[in-house]
């Protein structure tokens, strides 16, 4: 926790989550490596969360910031579900969740996608944050995959907490690079495979830029006079919202 600076608002929390686990594996007698290290799923997300924590530690905000590394995401969001039901601070004092899962920082990112941004005023906070560093906020390019219910933030949604799941978009600042093709190739060749490791062509500058976006989203929320709200008539707000 990075404690907030406001005497009242410090009792409210912006929550960042990232999962630590992957799917395991085993050594074989031969030369083949069967260990699934999960460099991008989700060591990159965990590292970005830690760097985000460092930025907040150096620049405290009015509300407190809570960082949670969860496990058993690959087994069905088990760690985040347990934490959301047994939180270390009252769930009603969590104003927002920003989730980091598998940010594919493999090219110079020009936009971001915030799964779930349309369900609450979180979308406004994300929009303000991306504009500050010259990025674009793009719509969900894969609505048929229903990704909003498939990562750790959904455990918080089910407890009524407005949430977003932020990933790099398909737009590349290098026009010779097709971000969408790189995304598809990762899923075809490296997703849940031993080849998801640090030898991939990771763009660390893209990682730094993506970290800045995540930090600015939390900063916008943590310093705002009002907390994020579910939009009127939204399915998730109507189903799970408790306030």
Backbone as CSV, one residue per row, in Angstrom:
resi,resn,N_x,N_y,N_z,CA_x,CA_y,CA_z,C_x,C_y,C_z
1,UNK,0.837,-1.194,0.000,0.000,0.000,0.000,0.873,1.247,0.000
2,UNK,0.549,2.207,-0.857,1.108,3.554,-0.767,0.006,4.419,-0.172
3,UNK,0.212,4.882,1.041,-0.834,5.618,1.749,-1.097,6.966,1.102
4,UNK,-2.365,7.333,1.026,-2.752,8.604,0.450,-2.425,9.768,1.357
5,UNK,-2.454,10.972,0.785,-2.060,12.174,1.520,-3.243,12.929,2.094
6,UNK,-4.455,12.661,1.612,-5.635,13.370,2.100,-6.183,12.684,3.348
7,UNK,-6.465,13.440,4.410,-6.916,12.827,5.672,-8.159,11.958,5.526
8,UNK,-9.059,12.308,4.609,-10.273,11.532,4.406,-10.131,10.519,3.266
9,UNK,-9.642,10.986,2.139,-9.592,10.129,0.954,-8.565,9.003,1.079
10,UNK,-7.616,9.106,2.001,-6.625,8.039,2.147,-7.260,6.729,2.611
11,UNK,-8.494,6.797,3.064,-9.214,5.583,3.463,-9.937,4.918,2.281
12,UNK,-9.743,5.465,1.083,-10.230,4.841,-0.140,-9.022,4.381,-0.960
13,UNK,-9.221,3.347,-1.795,-8.090,2.702,-2.450,-8.333,2.489,-3.936
14,UNK,-7.329,2.840,-4.734,-7.256,2.403,-6.121,-6.408,1.128,-6.113
15,UNK,-6.933,0.054,-6.684,-6.287,-1.254,-6.602,-5.683,-1.646,-7.951
16,UNK,-4.412,-2.020,-7.932,-3.758,-2.594,-9.108,-3.561,-4.087,-8.866
17,UNK,-3.825,-4.890,-9.904,-3.622,-6.326,-9.796,-2.806,-6.852,-10.970
18,UNK,-2.053,-7.925,-10.696,-1.339,-8.670,-11.738,-1.128,-10.087,-11.209
19,UNK,-1.253,-11.071,-12.086,-1.095,-12.446,-11.592,0.327,-12.947,-11.782
20,UNK,0.781,-13.709,-10.780,2.149,-14.220,-10.726,2.303,-15.593,-11.380
21,UNK,1.242,-16.351,-11.436,1.350,-17.758,-11.828,1.406,-17.937,-13.340
22,UNK,1.855,-19.130,-13.736,1.700,-19.576,-15.114,1.313,-21.054,-15.067
23,UNK,1.462,-21.779,-16.167,0.905,-23.127,-16.221,1.928,-24.225,-15.927
24,UNK,3.155,-23.846,-15.551,4.132,-24.861,-15.152,4.758,-25.579,-16.322
25,UNK,5.167,-26.817,-16.073,5.856,-27.588,-17.096,6.844,-28.532,-16.451
26,UNK,7.706,-29.126,-17.247,8.665,-30.087,-16.706,9.874,-30.178,-17.625
27,UNK,11.007,-30.555,-17.020,12.196,-30.840,-17.817,12.082,-32.232,-18.422
28,UNK,12.643,-32.420,-19.583,12.682,-33.734,-20.214,14.117,-34.241,-20.226
29,UNK,14.289,-35.490,-20.576,15.642,-36.066,-20.632,16.431,-35.523,-21.814
30,UNK,15.716,-35.035,-22.811,16.387,-34.497,-23.981,16.719,-33.028,-23.831
31,UNK,16.947,-32.375,-24.957,17.314,-30.962,-24.946,16.097,-30.038,-24.967
32,UNK,14.917,-30.602,-25.146,13.712,-29.785,-25.269,13.319,-29.175,-23.929
33,UNK,13.105,-27.870,-23.922,12.679,-27.150,-22.714,11.161,-27.124,-22.670
34,UNK,10.579,-27.725,-21.651,9.124,-27.765,-21.525,8.622,-26.908,-20.368
35,UNK,9.457,-25.980,-19.886,9.043,-25.073,-18.809,8.346,-23.867,-19.418
36,UNK,7.125,-23.608,-18.980,6.379,-22.441,-19.443,6.663,-21.273,-18.493
37,UNK,7.596,-20.416,-18.884,8.049,-19.344,-17.992,7.088,-18.160,-17.926
38,UNK,6.336,-17.918,-18.983,5.355,-16.839,-18.948,5.965,-15.451,-18.867
39,UNK,6.916,-15.159,-19.727,7.572,-13.849,-19.685,6.578,-12.709,-19.925
40,UNK,5.690,-12.910,-20.901,4.697,-11.881,-21.179,3.355,-12.201,-20.528
41,UNK,3.180,-13.431,-20.107,1.945,-13.855,-19.431,2.305,-14.599,-18.137
42,UNK,2.676,-13.888,-17.024,2.416,-12.476,-16.900,3.552,-11.786,-16.144
43,UNK,4.785,-12.226,-16.412,5.902,-11.547,-15.759,5.962,-10.076,-16.162
44,UNK,5.620,-9.770,-17.410,5.639,-8.374,-17.845,4.609,-7.547,-17.081
45,UNK,3.407,-8.112,-16.880,2.383,-7.392,-16.129,2.780,-7.174,-14.681
46,UNK,3.404,-8.184,-14.063,3.849,-8.059,-12.681,4.959,-7.015,-12.564
47,UNK,5.894,-7.030,-13.517,6.979,-6.049,-13.503,6.450,-4.630,-13.684
48,UNK,5.474,-4.464,-14.576,4.890,-3.146,-14.795,4.147,-2.679,-13.544
49,UNK,3.484,-3.601,-12.844,2.815,-3.224,-11.598,3.831,-2.771,-10.549
50,UNK,4.967,-3.460,-10.465,6.002,-3.069,-9.501,6.581,-1.692,-9.835
51,UNK,6.788,-1.440,-11.119,7.299,-0.125,-11.515,6.260,0.962,-11.265
52,UNK,4.991,0.634,-11.472,3.910,1.571,-11.153,3.907,1.883,-9.664
53,UNK,4.146,0.864,-8.851,4.218,1.071,-7.401,5.353,2.013,-7.039
54,UNK,6.489,1.858,-7.720,7.628,2.749,-7.455,7.275,4.202,-7.770
55,UNK,6.570,4.411,-8.884,6.178,5.771,-9.260,5.247,6.386,-8.221
56,UNK,4.308,5.606,-7.704,3.398,6.128,-6.681,4.117,6.366,-5.361
57,UNK,5.091,5.523,-5.040,5.848,5.719,-3.804,6.602,7.049,-3.839
58,UNK,7.031,7.441,-5.036,7.749,8.714,-5.190,6.794,9.893,-5.331
59,UNK,5.537,9.611,-5.712,4.564,10.680,-5.956,3.210,10.298,-5.365
60,UNK,3.069,10.338,-4.043,1.804,9.922,-3.411,0.622,10.769,-3.877
61,UNK,-0.550,10.149,-3.841,-1.782,10.794,-4.277,-2.743,10.932,-3.094
62,UNK,-3.873,11.588,-3.319,-4.836,11.821,-2.233,-5.414,10.517,-1.697
63,UNK,-5.843,9.631,-2.607,-6.304,8.309,-2.186,-5.109,7.370,-2.066
64,UNK,-5.276,6.308,-1.321,-4.231,5.298,-1.201,-4.235,4.390,-2.425
65,UNK,-3.089,3.776,-2.694,-2.943,2.855,-3.811,-2.574,1.484,-3.253
66,UNK,-3.319,0.480,-3.656,-3.124,-0.884,-3.165,-2.664,-1.767,-4.321
67,UNK,-1.569,-2.486,-4.108,-1.021,-3.365,-5.144,-1.161,-4.809,-4.689
68,UNK,-1.768,-5.632,-5.537,-2.043,-7.018,-5.179,-1.513,-7.944,-6.275
69,UNK,-0.548,-8.792,-5.924,-0.077,-9.838,-6.832,-0.830,-11.119,-6.491
70,UNK,-1.561,-11.636,-7.447,-2.421,-12.796,-7.179,-1.895,-14.028,-7.914
71,UNK,-2.325,-15.187,-7.455,-1.930,-16.432,-8.106,-3.171,-17.193,-8.569
72,UNK,-2.936,-18.325,-9.233,-3.983,-19.215,-9.730,-4.953,-18.534,-10.692
73,UNK,-4.474,-17.512,-11.403,-5.308,-16.919,-12.460,-5.544,-17.955,-13.558
74,UNK,-4.492,-18.696,-13.890,-4.595,-19.681,-14.953,-5.516,-20.848,-14.588
75,UNK,-5.803,-21.012,-13.308,-6.702,-22.074,-12.855,-8.153,-21.607,-12.746
76,UNK,-8.390,-20.325,-13.092,-9.762,-19.818,-13.048,-9.954,-18.634,-12.135
77,UNK,-8.996,-17.696,-12.114,-9.071,-16.466,-11.312,-9.202,-16.776,-9.814
78,UNK,-8.630,-17.866,-9.357,-8.858,-18.315,-7.979,-8.263,-17.369,-6.946
79,UNK,-7.038,-16.897,-7.184,-6.399,-16.016,-6.206,-7.101,-14.684,-6.064
80,UNK,-7.447,-14.074,-7.185,-8.123,-12.776,-7.119,-9.532,-12.928,-6.562
81,UNK,-10.195,-14.045,-6.872,-11.534,-14.269,-6.341,-11.480,-14.411,-4.820
82,UNK,-10.482,-15.138,-4.338,-10.343,-15.278,-2.888,-10.061,-13.914,-2.250
83,UNK,-9.133,-13.165,-2.853,-8.783,-11.869,-2.266,-9.976,-10.917,-2.279
84,UNK,-10.709,-10.874,-3.376,-11.847,-9.959,-3.473,-12.927,-10.294,-2.445
85,UNK,-13.006,-11.567,-2.071,-13.979,-11.962,-1.057,-13.419,-11.905,0.364
86,UNK,-12.092,-11.819,0.472,-11.428,-11.736,1.780,-10.370,-10.634,1.732
87,UNK,-10.782,-9.395,1.457,-9.811,-8.322,1.211,-9.113,-7.853,2.486
88,UNK,-7.957,-7.249,2.303,-7.203,-6.707,3.434,-7.654,-5.310,3.817
89,UNK,-8.477,-4.699,2.979,-9.149,-3.439,3.318,-10.612,-3.639,2.923
90,UNK,-11.544,-2.902,3.520,-12.958,-3.108,3.189,-13.232,-2.927,1.702
91,UNK,-13.958,-3.858,1.122,-14.216,-3.834,-0.319,-14.947,-2.567,-0.736
92,UNK,-15.795,-2.030,0.132,-16.535,-0.817,-0.218,-15.629,0.406,-0.267
93,UNK,-14.399,0.286,0.246,-13.440,1.387,0.174,-12.519,1.278,-1.043
94,UNK,-12.682,0.217,-1.840,-11.958,0.101,-3.099,-12.757,0.832,-4.174
95,UNK,-12.191,1.884,-4.716,-12.945,2.711,-5.671,-12.763,2.266,-7.112
96,UNK,-11.689,1.515,-7.395,-11.410,1.111,-8.772,-10.352,0.025,-8.778
97,UNK,-10.374,-0.796,-9.837,-9.327,-1.789,-10.062,-8.772,-1.619,-11.470
98,UNK,-7.452,-1.599,-11.564,-6.752,-1.580,-12.851,-5.940,-2.873,-12.928
99,UNK,-6.246,-3.709,-13.892,-5.627,-5.028,-13.981,-4.570,-5.073,-15.084
100,UNK,-3.475,-5.777,-14.802,-2.372,-5.918,-15.750,-2.170,-7.398,-16.049
101,UNK,-2.538,-7.820,-17.238,-2.409,-9.224,-17.608,-1.954,-9.322,-19.055
102,UNK,-0.770,-9.874,-19.243,-0.197,-10.157,-20.557,-0.088,-8.930,-21.462
103,UNK,0.522,-7.846,-20.992,0.773,-6.728,-21.918,1.841,-7.134,-22.936
104,UNK,1.464,-7.186,-24.197,2.386,-7.617,-25.252,3.215,-6.418,-25.707
105,UNK,4.292,-6.186,-25.003,5.172,-5.043,-25.284,6.255,-5.492,-26.274
106,UNK,5.823,-5.756,-27.504,6.704,-6.303,-28.533,6.933,-5.339,-29.687
107,UNK,6.363,-4.124,-29.592,6.512,-3.122,-30.646,6.210,-1.754,-30.032
108,UNK,6.615,-0.679,-30.673,6.355,0.663,-30.123,4.870,0.987,-30.163
109,UNK,4.212,0.918,-29.020,2.754,1.026,-28.972,2.277,2.449,-29.238
110,UNK,1.205,2.544,-30.029,0.616,3.844,-30.341,-0.766,4.031,-29.759
111,UNK,-1.318,2.950,-29.193,-2.636,3.045,-28.588,-2.777,1.995,-27.502
112,UNK,-3.856,2.097,-26.738,-4.157,1.103,-25.710,-5.626,0.714,-25.826
113,UNK,-5.932,-0.463,-25.308,-7.309,-0.956,-25.233,-7.633,-1.146,-23.758
114,UNK,-8.762,-0.627,-23.318,-9.180,-0.762,-21.921,-10.467,-1.574,-21.894
115,UNK,-10.325,-2.885,-21.754,-11.504,-3.736,-21.708,-12.361,-3.352,-20.500
116,UNK,-13.641,-3.089,-20.739,-14.558,-2.719,-19.673,-14.723,-1.240,-19.457
117,UNK,-13.979,-0.417,-20.209,-14.038,1.032,-19.993,-15.413,1.609,-20.255
118,UNK,-16.187,0.956,-21.121,-17.498,1.482,-21.485,-18.556,1.242,-20.411
119,UNK,-18.238,0.422,-19.409,-19.242,0.071,-18.404,-19.329,1.067,-17.241
120,UNK,-18.318,1.892,-17.093,-18.295,2.828,-15.965,-17.583,4.107,-16.369
121,UNK,-17.529,5.051,-15.443,-16.801,6.292,-15.714,-15.293,6.083,-15.705
122,UNK,-14.845,4.852,-15.486,-13.422,4.549,-15.622,-12.933,4.926,-17.012
123,UNK,-13.813,4.798,-18.007,-13.423,5.146,-19.369,-12.953,6.581,-19.495
124,UNK,-13.578,7.493,-18.751,-13.175,8.906,-18.784,-11.780,9.089,-18.208
125,UNK,-11.499,8.393,-17.115,-10.174,8.497,-16.496,-9.090,7.942,-17.431
126,UNK,-9.393,6.831,-18.089,-8.435,6.250,-19.027,-8.193,7.209,-20.187
127,UNK,-9.252,7.799,-20.721,-9.124,8.729,-21.842,-8.233,9.911,-21.476
128,UNK,-8.437,10.485,-20.312,-7.615,11.610,-19.884,-6.149,11.205,-19.749
129,UNK,-5.911,9.996,-19.234,-4.537,9.544,-19.011,-3.801,9.321,-20.328
130,UNK,-4.435,8.667,-21.292,-3.739,8.362,-22.542,-3.463,9.635,-23.344
131,UNK,-4.368,10.599,-23.251,-4.163,11.853,-23.977,-2.934,12.601,-23.471
132,UNK,-2.626,12.442,-22.191,-1.495,13.180,-21.605,-0.152,12.759,-22.186
133,UNK,-0.060,11.526,-22.696,1.224,11.109,-23.266,1.101,10.781,-24.760
134,UNK,0.053,11.317,-25.395,-0.056,11.236,-26.844,-0.444,9.889,-27.403
135,UNK,-1.089,9.054,-26.598,-1.590,7.779,-27.105,-3.067,7.884,-27.451
136,UNK,-3.594,6.861,-28.083,-5.016,6.790,-28.402,-5.665,5.693,-27.572
137,UNK,-6.942,5.859,-27.261,-7.735,4.814,-26.635,-8.598,4.188,-27.720
138,UNK,-8.347,2.926,-28.016,-9.051,2.246,-29.098,-10.139,1.326,-28.550
139,UNK,-11.205,1.119,-29.330,-12.264,0.206,-28.897,-11.784,-1.242,-28.913
140,UNK,-12.519,-2.081,-28.229,-12.221,-3.510,-28.168,-12.231,-4.094,-29.585
141,UNK,-11.078,-4.623,-30.068,-11.043,-5.167,-31.424,-11.542,-6.608,-31.496
142,UNK,-11.829,-7.210,-30.329,-12.229,-8.622,-30.294,-13.443,-8.818,-29.386
143,UNK,-14.535,-8.090,-29.622,-15.683,-8.181,-28.705,-16.259,-9.584,-28.596
144,UNK,-16.065,-10.376,-29.639,-16.626,-11.731,-29.621,-15.927,-12.636,-28.598
145,UNK,-14.739,-12.230,-28.139,-14.012,-13.045,-27.168,-14.383,-12.725,-25.720
146,UNK,-15.157,-11.676,-25.520,-15.679,-11.342,-24.181,-14.576,-11.307,-23.127
147,UNK,-13.503,-10.599,-23.433,-12.319,-10.613,-22.579,-12.570,-9.953,-21.227
148,UNK,-13.573,-9.084,-21.130,-13.821,-8.376,-19.873,-14.109,-9.317,-18.702
149,UNK,-14.549,-10.522,-18.968,-14.856,-11.439,-17.859,-13.796,-12.528,-17.719
150,UNK,-12.597,-12.330,-18.320,-11.634,-13.423,-18.403,-10.299,-13.149,-17.712
151,UNK,-10.225,-12.136,-16.873,-8.988,-11.934,-16.117,-9.334,-11.447,-14.714
152,UNK,-8.296,-11.184,-13.904,-8.480,-10.996,-12.462,-9.359,-9.821,-12.075
153,UNK,-9.441,-8.807,-12.914,-10.304,-7.671,-12.575,-11.752,-8.095,-12.384
154,UNK,-12.169,-9.167,-13.071,-13.566,-9.585,-12.995,-13.943,-10.046,-11.585
155,UNK,-12.959,-10.508,-10.817,-13.236,-10.866,-9.422,-13.664,-9.640,-8.628
156,UNK,-13.098,-8.479,-8.973,-13.465,-7.236,-8.297,-14.788,-6.697,-8.836
157,UNK,-15.012,-6.866,-10.137,-16.298,-6.479,-10.717,-17.432,-7.180,-9.985
158,UNK,-17.256,-8.466,-9.712,-18.302,-9.243,-9.045,-18.552,-8.779,-7.615
159,UNK,-17.618,-7.992,-7.073,-17.817,-7.399,-5.748,-18.244,-5.934,-5.858
160,UNK,-18.582,-5.498,-7.075,-19.120,-4.155,-7.272,-18.113,-3.071,-7.552
161,UNK,-16.835,-3.431,-7.780,-15.787,-2.427,-7.980,-15.619,-2.134,-9.474
162,UNK,-15.816,-0.891,-9.927,-15.556,-0.544,-11.330,-14.109,-0.887,-11.706
163,UNK,-13.937,-1.511,-12.852,-12.619,-2.038,-13.206,-12.348,-1.917,-14.694
164,UNK,-11.049,-1.883,-15.032,-10.631,-1.982,-16.429,-9.438,-2.926,-16.522
165,UNK,-9.317,-3.526,-17.675,-8.209,-4.419,-18.002,-7.506,-3.769,-19.185
166,UNK,-6.320,-3.215,-18.928,-5.621,-2.412,-19.933,-4.546,-3.242,-20.639
167,UNK,-4.524,-3.176,-21.971,-3.490,-3.839,-22.765,-3.042,-2.894,-23.875
168,UNK,-1.827,-3.094,-24.413,-1.429,-2.321,-25.594,-2.348,-2.635,-26.760
169,UNK,-2.639,-1.609,-27.559,-3.472,-1.808,-28.732,-2.673,-2.328,-29.912
170,UNK,-3.300,-2.377,-31.066,-2.667,-2.933,-32.261,-1.911,-1.891,-33.074
171,UNK,-2.047,-0.616,-32.716,-1.386,0.430,-33.489,0.087,0.527,-33.099
172,UNK,0.951,0.507,-34.092,2.388,0.647,-33.870,2.854,2.019,-34.340
173,UNK,3.731,2.650,-33.557,4.313,3.927,-33.965,5.273,3.746,-35.135
174,UNK,5.745,2.523,-35.323,6.579,2.184,-36.475,5.656,1.648,-37.567
175,UNK,5.468,2.431,-38.622,4.497,2.058,-39.653,4.866,0.780,-40.392
176,UNK,6.114,0.356,-40.271,6.528,-0.887,-40.928,6.172,-2.122,-40.097
177,UNK,5.646,-1.891,-38.888,5.308,-2.987,-37.981,3.800,-3.048,-37.807
178,UNK,3.218,-4.210,-38.007,1.786,-4.425,-37.845,1.535,-5.029,-36.471
179,UNK,1.060,-4.204,-35.537,0.852,-4.667,-34.173,-0.170,-5.789,-34.083
180,UNK,-1.222,-5.711,-34.901,-2.236,-6.749,-34.896,-1.677,-8.098,-35.321
181,UNK,-0.787,-8.086,-36.310,-0.171,-9.337,-36.764,0.749,-9.916,-35.689
182,UNK,1.483,-9.038,-34.989,2.354,-9.503,-33.908,1.522,-10.120,-32.795
183,UNK,0.390,-9.493,-32.485,-0.519,-10.016,-31.466,-0.994,-11.419,-31.852
184,UNK,-1.456,-11.574,-33.076,-1.954,-12.869,-33.537,-0.837,-13.908,-33.548
185,UNK,0.368,-13.507,-33.947,1.486,-14.442,-34.006,1.881,-14.915,-32.612
186,UNK,1.802,-13.997,-31.630,2.119,-14.409,-30.261,1.152,-15.493,-29.800
187,UNK,-0.136,-15.285,-30.051,-1.123,-16.280,-29.625,-0.925,-17.606,-30.360
188,UNK,-0.548,-17.556,-31.613,-0.378,-18.777,-32.395,0.906,-19.529,-32.023
189,UNK,1.959,-18.796,-31.678,3.265,-19.434,-31.513,3.796,-19.469,-30.084
190,UNK,3.338,-18.564,-29.208,3.976,-18.445,-27.894,3.024,-18.516,-26.708
191,UNK,1.740,-18.242,-26.896,0.791,-18.215,-25.785,0.709,-19.592,-25.126
192,UNK,0.978,-19.631,-23.821,0.981,-20.877,-23.047,1.929,-21.909,-23.654
193,UNK,3.069,-21.408,-24.131,4.112,-22.263,-24.685,5.439,-21.953,-23.997
194,UNK,6.388,-22.910,-23.989,7.700,-22.628,-23.402,8.418,-21.450,-24.056
195,UNK,8.032,-21.105,-25.278,8.708,-20.000,-25.982,8.310,-18.623,-25.475
196,UNK,7.331,-18.540,-24.577,7.000,-17.249,-23.955,8.038,-16.980,-22.878
197,UNK,9.184,-16.490,-23.307,10.288,-16.233,-22.383,11.008,-14.955,-22.779
198,UNK,11.982,-14.580,-21.968,12.600,-13.261,-22.107,13.435,-13.105,-23.365
199,UNK,13.626,-14.171,-24.127,14.366,-14.056,-25.382,13.505,-13.475,-26.503
200,UNK,12.208,-13.316,-26.272,11.356,-12.662,-27.261,11.816,-11.209,-27.454
201,UNK,11.515,-10.615,-28.609,11.984,-9.242,-28.877,11.171,-8.197,-28.102
202,UNK,11.338,-8.191,-26.796,10.588,-7.275,-25.937,11.063,-5.838,-26.151
203,UNK,10.122,-4.939,-26.316,10.407,-3.512,-26.499,10.264,-2.841,-25.134
204,UNK,11.383,-2.631,-24.469,11.338,-2.111,-23.103,10.903,-0.649,-23.048
205,UNK,11.127,0.091,-24.123,10.606,1.454,-24.177,9.084,1.448,-24.227
206,UNK,8.522,0.482,-24.954,7.069,0.332,-24.972,6.571,-0.033,-23.579
207,UNK,7.345,-0.860,-22.873,6.980,-1.219,-21.508,6.958,-0.007,-20.588
208,UNK,7.932,0.866,-20.762,7.989,2.079,-19.942,6.810,3.001,-20.253
209,UNK,6.465,3.091,-21.515,5.343,3.947,-21.913,4.016,3.390,-21.390
210,UNK,3.872,2.077,-21.464,2.660,1.442,-20.977,2.552,1.589,-19.459
211,UNK,3.684,1.524,-18.775,3.701,1.749,-17.328,3.209,3.153,-17.005
212,UNK,3.668,4.138,-17.775,3.273,5.525,-17.536,1.759,5.687,-17.682
213,UNK,1.176,5.021,-18.680,-0.276,5.101,-18.853,-0.989,4.547,-17.628
214,UNK,-0.554,3.379,-17.167,-1.191,2.762,-16.007,-1.055,3.628,-14.764
215,UNK,0.105,4.226,-14.608,0.316,5.136,-13.482,-0.615,6.342,-13.571
216,UNK,-0.731,6.929,-14.752,-1.556,8.130,-14.907,-3.041,7.834,-14.697
217,UNK,-3.487,6.644,-15.100,-4.883,6.267,-14.846,-5.157,6.265,-13.353
218,UNK,-4.291,5.595,-12.599,-4.458,5.550,-11.154,-4.354,6.921,-10.511
219,UNK,-3.439,7.736,-11.028,-3.264,9.085,-10.485,-4.512,9.926,-10.701
220,UNK,-5.097,9.827,-11.904,-6.332,10.567,-12.204,-7.441,10.176,-11.226
221,UNK,-7.596,8.879,-10.997,-8.647,8.393,-10.107,-8.350,8.781,-8.660
222,UNK,-7.099,8.602,-8.255,-6.731,8.813,-6.855,-6.816,10.272,-6.433
223,UNK,-6.682,11.185,-7.369,-6.749,12.614,-7.034,-8.096,13.249,-7.361
224,UNK,-9.003,12.465,-7.921,-10.310,13.000,-8.313,-11.198,13.250,-7.092
225,UNK,-12.042,14.268,-7.192,-12.974,14.547,-6.092,-14.075,13.495,-6.011
226,UNK,-14.340,12.801,-7.131,-15.382,11.777,-7.146,-14.793,10.433,-7.543
227,UNK,-15.354,9.370,-7.033,-14.890,8.036,-7.355,-15.597,7.524,-8.610
228,UNK,-15.006,6.577,-9.331,-15.668,6.033,-10.517,-17.018,5.418,-10.176
229,UNK,-17.947,5.520,-11.130,-19.297,5.001,-10.952,-19.689,4.141,-12.150
230,UNK,-20.472,3.109,-11.878,-21.059,2.343,-12.969,-22.024,3.235,-13.733
231,UNK,-22.107,3.051,-15.033,-23.050,3.829,-15.832,-24.470,3.333,-15.585
232,UNK,-25.391,4.269,-15.643,-26.787,3.933,-15.377,-27.294,2.898,-16.374
233,UNK,-27.886,1.850,-15.856,-28.430,0.800,-16.704,-27.417,-0.220,-17.173
234,UNK,-26.160,-0.087,-16.744,-25.142,-1.043,-17.176,-25.389,-2.405,-16.528
235,UNK,-25.222,-3.463,-17.296,-25.493,-4.820,-16.789,-24.646,-5.144,-15.569
236,UNK,-23.340,-4.860,-15.643,-22.454,-5.233,-14.533,-22.723,-4.393,-13.299
237,UNK,-23.000,-3.107,-13.502,-23.341,-2.253,-12.378,-24.646,-2.678,-11.728
238,UNK,-25.642,-2.968,-12.548,-26.945,-3.386,-12.007,-26.866,-4.739,-11.314
239,UNK,-26.002,-5.623,-11.839,-25.901,-6.970,-11.294,-25.048,-7.036,-10.044
240,UNK,-23.920,-6.311,-10.032,-22.956,-6.444,-8.951,-22.759,-5.184,-8.108
241,UNK,-23.154,-4.022,-8.630,-22.902,-2.774,-7.913,-23.572,-2.778,-6.540
242,UNK,-22.835,-2.383,-5.532,-23.376,-2.393,-4.167,-23.491,-0.999,-3.597
243,UNK,-23.215,0.025,-4.415,-23.271,1.374,-3.861,-23.784,2.338,-4.922
